[in-house]
Amino acid sequence: MLIAAIFPMVWVVYTMIRANLIIAPASGNDWWYPYPFLDPRISGGYVGVAGYIVGIAAAIVGVAALVVWVGRRRAGSDG
């Protein structure tokens, strides 16, 4: 299940580092975040962003757990 969360975690780390190195195309700001919930200036600082990230990661792991559970249950009923 945790394998399902690896790509999103790596993407978030990459995005948070890259965001402060890019000039926003629309506004010309010295930073650019692809989503407002990742922008610490909008979502309550880095603590707020961490809250969103933890929530999204929990949802991803939860869906992965559900998929694994359904797959195991279906495999067990084939017998």
C-alpha positions in Angstrom: 0.0 0.0 0.0 2.8 2.4 0.8 4.2 1.9 -2.7 1.1 3.7 -4.0 2.2 6.8 -2.0 5.8 6.9 -3.1 5.3 8.9 -6.3 3.0 11.6 -4.7 5.5 12.0 -1.9 8.4 12.5 -4.2 6.3 14.8 -6.4 5.4 17.0 -3.4 9.1 17.3 -2.2 10.1 18.1 -5.8 7.3 20.7 -6.1 8.1 22.4 -2.8 11.7 22.8 -3.7 11.1 23.9 -7.3 8.3 26.3 -6.5 10.7 28.9 -5.0 13.0 28.7 -8.0 10.3 29.5 -10.6 8.8 32.8 -11.6 5.0 32.6 -11.9 4.0 33.0 -15.5 0.7 34.8 -14.8 1.7 37.1 -11.9 5.4 37.5 -12.2 5.9 36.4 -8.5 9.2 35.0 -7.5 7.5 31.7 -6.7 5.0 29.4 -8.4 3.0 26.5 -6.8 0.8 24.4 -9.1 -2.0 24.2 -6.6 -3.2 26.8 -4.0 -3.2 24.2 -1.2 0.6 23.8 -1.7 1.3 27.5 -1.5 2.3 28.4 2.1 1.4 32.0 1.5 -2.3 31.0 1.0 -2.8 27.8 3.1 -1.5 28.9 6.6 2.2 28.5 6.2 4.2 25.3 5.9 2.2 23.8 8.8 -1.0 24.3 6.8 0.6 22.8 3.7 1.8 19.8 5.7 -1.8 19.3 6.9 -3.0 19.1 3.3 -0.2 16.8 2.3 -0.8 14.4 5.3 -4.6 14.4 4.5 -4.0 13.6 0.8 -1.4 10.9 1.7 -3.8 9.3 4.1 -6.5 9.3 1.4 -4.1 7.7 -1.1 -3.0 5.0 1.4 -6.7 4.4 2.4 -7.8 3.9 -1.2 -4.8 1.6 -1.8 -5.7 -0.4 1.3 -9.3 -0.7 0.0 -8.0 -2.0 -3.3 -5.7 -4.6 -1.7 -8.6 -5.7 0.6 -11.0 -6.1 -2.3 -8.4 -8.0 -4.3 -7.6 -10.4 -1.5 -11.3 -10.9 -0.8 -12.0 -11.7 -4.4 -9.0 -14.0 -4.6 -10.1 -15.9 -1.5 -13.6 -16.4 -3.0 -12.3 -18.1 -6.2 -11.4 -21.3 -4.3 
